Amino acid sequence: MLTRARDDVGWPALVLLLLLALAPLAVTGVSEQGILVVAMIYAVGAVGLDVLTGYSGQFSFGQFVYFAIGAYVMAAVRIHAHWPWVPAIIAGVVAAALVAAVIGSLFVRLRFFGSAVGTFFLGAVAVDLISGARLSHWTGGSNGLAVLPVTIGANSLSEGDWLYYTVWIALAVSVALCLRYTKVRAGMAARVVKENEVVAAVLGVRVFREKVRAQALAGAVAGLGGCMLALDVGYLSPDTFGISQSIELFAIVAVGGTGSIVGPVLGAVFFFSLVNGFASTSASASQLLFSLVVLAVVVLFNRGLYDLVEQAVRKLFALRRAPAATGAPEGPKTARAGDAPVAPDEQPVPAATAEDRPRQAPAGPPLLVLESIGVDFGGVRALGGVDLSVARGEVHAVIGPNGAGKTTLLNCISGIQPATGRVVLDGDDVTALPVSVRRGRGISRTFQHPSLVADLTARQNVEVGAYATHNGSALLEMAGLPGTRRRDRVARERAVAALELLDFPASRWGVHAGELTMGEQKHIDIARALANEPKLLLLDEPTAGLGEEEIDAVAGAIEGVRRAGVTVVVIAHHVGFVRRIADRCTVLDFGRVLTSGTAGDVLSDDQVVDVFVGAGGKS
Ligand SMILES: Nc1ncnc2c1ncn2[C@@H]1O[C@H](COP(=O)(O)OP(=O)(O)OP(=O)(O)O)[C@@H](O)[C@H]1O
């Protein structure tokens, strides 16, 4: 399923920040401005939390721990080391980022429930540490810590609008950093991680590293929020950084809209306006009303306030984009996911058939050799000693009934699934190599479900697959240094080359993947795997869920791949498709090779066709 994380929020972010910059002209009351300051402080942390949840798919109920680290480190280095306030803020931010990276690395392997429990108790431990005697020299223990007053020139930060605009700058910096992160390689890779970790790993993304990076960024931004909170309240106590604040932060992101960066800012302003609005009612009534409104927003507008505002603005200015299907690619009619697969006897007439192709495998050593590959899942023998040889440059179809072991075989070749036996690529034994190294050696693959990032364009999705490696510093990428820009340019060129090779219409390159038809998504999935210029391309049911014209288009794309000299192993369920694209064919049944040979010979065998499509399915 394609999940949403916005990629088009630069202008809305600018407009919202401008409105907040101008707000003191309209909101002149001291307490109202105070509410806006607190809202912006929470917004700083909330955009970081949004990077964590909305863009990298992680979860945290403990972000206020990093607020606390930022605030206490800033206050402590000013008191004990006499640092000026700006370097002290930087120290607070760096400390929060480092601790977030370390703690985050412990949490990244946890699923939702584990993360929820883990981060919740992290908050409890932090409050205990802050208020306890061990760190009291730095934190003031349960007595708290006074924050030294800040002066800017002759002015105190607490006078006039100085504090307001200091917090505004912190918010603008946080929004800019987080938006920038979502646009660079590291951010795009994290978005694939959120979509599907296995797919990300196969694309060479260091899943663990990208998750920790997102944790560190969210921690840094929360640390900045903590520094602002310290400047605002002027006094730090353990109660300032409790678990309830972390949960409020989470509510702000949910109310504003995850995966939008702007949404959490909107959510924070809404949240604290609501708090202010109910302040005059009795405490219990205000708590109830407040909770009911937040609940209503979350339940009724499950994509959050930002989505609601965006839709209203689009309607107002009639800027709504054209419906997704109207821009479908020129040429073949497209079908959507869920369309019934084409029955064998409805297959389009093949452009060229297996019988037309050479009956002998090309000379020279094979590119891929599998020796006695075996996989057991508990009591289920998925593969029982499969031998296979794939010649360089051929398209080799693996066919067989459901549960025959086809996908497991591709998983063994790509390194996702450990197996007994040997996998030899281009003469090298790669059996013991992990997925990322096999990718580096030239093995790419697609999956039955494309797992594209919905709010990245078709071309951006392909670019994620085009990086030779996903190493490198996200900070340098965000700074846009020449080395990283060169690397991005190469990835872009490779992505364009892959799209052109597959004849994917240029008019659709800029369309968000969530708006592509299923056939187009399959093309983008193939292009993404091809963009790394592999020797061996593994395609897992590229025609699943497609209509006949889309199957025809995928067949055309695979023929393009063959012409480019890439060897292909493809799982397929359609006789006509296999006839058209395959040079050779291996039939699996119950995890064993039933037969293997030229596609023409294999598909003329009645027993094979019976196993493949059921008796009478031969066409
Ligand atoms: N992770 C797993 N845990 C347990 N059993 C599994 C796992 N993956 C696959 N299997 C089992 O292994 C066997 C082979 O599955 P596999 O998905 O490789 O078959 P397939 O030929 O690709 O089927 P299909 O055409 O339906 O995708 C099946 O019996 C399946 O239930």
The ligand as a Gaussian input file, in Angstrom:
#p B3LYP/6-31G(d) Opt

LIG

0 1
 N        8.084000     -16.541000       5.557000
 C        7.495000     -17.732000       5.406000
 N        7.169000     -18.467000       6.468000
 C        6.582000     -19.689000       6.334000
 N        6.285000     -20.222000       5.147000
 C        6.568000     -19.530000       4.041000
 C        7.190000     -18.242000       4.109000
 N        7.356000     -17.784000       2.844000
 C        6.872000     -18.738000       2.029000
 N        6.396000     -19.777000       2.746000
 C        5.831000     -21.011000       2.217000
 O        6.767000     -21.512000       1.307000
 C        6.109000     -22.037000       0.178000
 C        6.605000     -21.340000      -1.078000
 O        6.143000     -19.983000      -1.040000
 P        6.464000     -18.957000      -2.198000
 O        5.852000     -17.653000      -1.806000
 O        7.896000     -18.963000      -2.495000
 O        5.664000     -19.584000      -3.419000
 P        5.330000     -18.930000      -4.819000
 O        5.562000     -19.967000      -5.841000
 O        6.054000     -17.661000      -4.992000
 O        3.777000     -18.655000      -4.663000
 P        2.882000     -17.482000      -5.308000
 O        2.823000     -17.725000      -6.757000
 O        1.568000     -17.660000      -4.640000
 O        3.564000     -16.211000      -4.928000
 C        4.622000     -21.870000       0.406000
 O        4.119000     -23.059000       0.960000
 C        4.565000     -20.762000       1.418000
 O        3.396000     -20.873000       2.213000

